[in-house]
Every structure is written in structure tokens, then in C-alpha cells.
Amino acid sequence: MGFFYYTTLLRYLCENKHFMKRHILILLLCLITNISKSQVLVPQCDSILGNVLTDTCVFYPLNPPVQINQVVTKCFNYYHNTSGGVNLSYLIVNSFCGPISPYNYLNFELYNSSCDSLVVSGQIIPNPLNAVITPQLIDSGVNYTLCLTWRAKCTQFSICPLLYESALPVSLLNFDGKETDHSIKLEWSTATEENNDYFVLYKLGTNDTYYEITKIPGAGNSNIIKNYIYYDNNKEKINYYKLTQVDYDGRVTELKVIAVKSTSFILNKPVKVLNILGQEVDENYDGFKINVYEDGTIKKN
């Protein structure tokens, strides 16, 4: 029943005061009932990008591309075909962000298939502990709508959402780093661990690829908070670290990437400065130059 019906009924009741009291109560009850039944749909549900999968990464283009500091919400279809829970993995993004995380935060909302009833919501970044959906909240053989919201740190072109239809082997509470006098102190904590063999800590090298710096044994299975620590004695001006976890069966899970800036790092002065012709020039030479350092490394400017 629409707005015209209610206004007509209200006019009739006002003209027939004998029935007004009884019918006005009925009118109010009808209005309350209809308002309570109506739901505000998520706008992005009108433009579902595609399906979110559990084993294959499908990239969906962002048209137009997402710009830096833009807040974005994108929705996907998800069919839950197991009786277990779900862990929401990180959203994989094609972007200009480089080795750092492409978003300031990453939130999720799981709706029913018609997108008019919220099932559960939480945060994937920066606290993945809230990204586990328990089996009690979702039903096997049912379609859902998953919406992801994030603030972009750089220009982004396409995205790939992934789910794991089981809880993560490790619930990471935090992963942080800070500078000490002679090293970078790295610390992380877990709330729970399942089948956790060990952690692998990586550092970003000069060729923009990560290399392993240490392995730390995991707790196997644990339901209490576990704390881990490692000192990196090779400080750079900006240090990028990636923490991963390995199960006993060899499955690898990337947990988090962080950056730690060193304020006491002193850049070595070059022992020789060359121009494009290989001729030695002054350090203040205004043009293309090649810096040669004591260890034999070079840097082009």
C-alpha cells in the first residue's frame, strides 16, 4: 500500500470522527509494520562485480581507477558450499602502491543474497582476528553478498577478493617494528594458532624482492596469546618486512607487511662520482651521475 492510500484513508477518518479513534490506531500500526519491514539496500549491491572464490584469483577491473585516499565499497556474490566457517583473506590489489599495503583499512559486510539483511560485519585490516566468520552464522548451500570497504593508499586498477573456507591457522593480533640503538626490533602476537609449524620473516631487498631473514618456530596448537620477537641488525633508511606462516603440511599464509623508518641510519658517501661518459666529476655535478661506494655498489642519479 502506497502513500496515496494512507493520505486518502487519513482524510476519510478526519471527515468521519466517529470511526477516527479506532482506525487511526490501525493506520499507525500499519505504518509501523511497513516501515519495520522495509530495508535500505546497499547501493553497491546494484552493481555486483562478480563472484568471490576460494581457490582462484579472478581480477575485476575498477572503472574508473580508484584514486589515493578514496573510500571504496565493492560487492560480490558468494556461494557457501561447506558446513565450516570462513576466513576472509586479504583483498589483492593491482596498484602503484609498491611493497606497502594498498589500503589504510579493509572492512567487510556479509549480507543475504538480496542484500537487505546484514549477517555479520568486521575488519580484515588491520585486525584479521575479526575476519573469521563462524559456522553458526552462515548456512551451507546458501548464496550471500560480500561487500568490502577500504581507503586506498594509491591509484588502484583491479581487485581480487579471496575467501578461505576454514579459519586461518594463525589469528594475528599485531605485527610491529621499532628502531633501537643498533637494530630494528620486530614483535608480533597471536591469539590462537592451529597446525602452525613456523613463521618466516622476510625483508625487502634493493631489487624490490623480499628475501628471508629468519625462521621462528610456531606454537603448533594454542588458544592463548603467544608473543614473538626478532632483532634485525641490518638497518636501512626504510625497512620493509613481511611476516608469513607455514603449516605442518606446508601451506603458506601471508600475514602482514609493515614498514619501519630508521632515524639514525647514515647514508654512506660515495667514494667516486662519474658522469654518463665515465669521467669523474664533483659530487655537486648537475647532471646524470653514477655514485660508486666503498663496497662496490653503484647508484644512478
HELIX and SHEET records of a PDB file:
HELIX    1   1 PHE A    3  GLU A   15  1                                  13    
HELIX    2   2 LYS A   17  PHE A   19  5                                   3    
HELIX    3   3 MET A   20  LYS A   37  1                                  18    
HELIX    4   4 PRO A   43  SER A   47  5                                   5    
HELIX    5   5 PRO A  128  ALA A  131  5                                   4    
SHEET    1   A 3 TYR A  60  VAL A  66  0                                        
SHEET    2   A 3 GLN A 156  CYS A 160 -1                                        
SHEET    3   A 3 ILE A  92  SER A  95 -1                                        
SHEET    1   B 4 VAL A  71  HIS A  80  0                                        
SHEET    2   B 4 VAL A 142  ALA A 152 -1                                        
SHEET    3   B 4 TYR A 103  ASN A 112 -1                                        
SHEET    4   B 4 LEU A 118  ILE A 125 -1                                        
SHEET    1   C 3 VAL A 132  ILE A 133  0                                        
SHEET    2   C 3 VAL A  86  LEU A  88 -1                                        
SHEET    3   C 3 LEU A 163  TYR A 164 -1                                        
SHEET    1   D 3 VAL A 170  GLU A 179  0                                        
SHEET    2   D 3 ILE A 184  LEU A 204 -1                                        
SHEET    3   D 3 TYR A 210  SER A 222 -1                                        
SHEET    1   E 3 VAL A 170  GLU A 179  0                                        
SHEET    2   E 3 ILE A 184  LEU A 204 -1                                        
SHEET    3   E 3 LYS A 226  ASP A 232 -1                                        
SHEET    1   F 4 VAL A 170  GLU A 179  0                                        
SHEET    2   F 4 ILE A 184  LEU A 204 -1                                        
SHEET    3   F 4 ILE A 238  ASP A 247 -1                                        
SHEET    4   F 4 VAL A 252  LYS A 261 -1                                        
SHEET    1   G 3 LYS A 272  ASN A 275  0                                        
SHEET    2   G 3 LYS A 289  VAL A 292 -1                                        
SHEET    3   G 3 ILE A 298  LYS A 300 -1                                        
END                                                                             
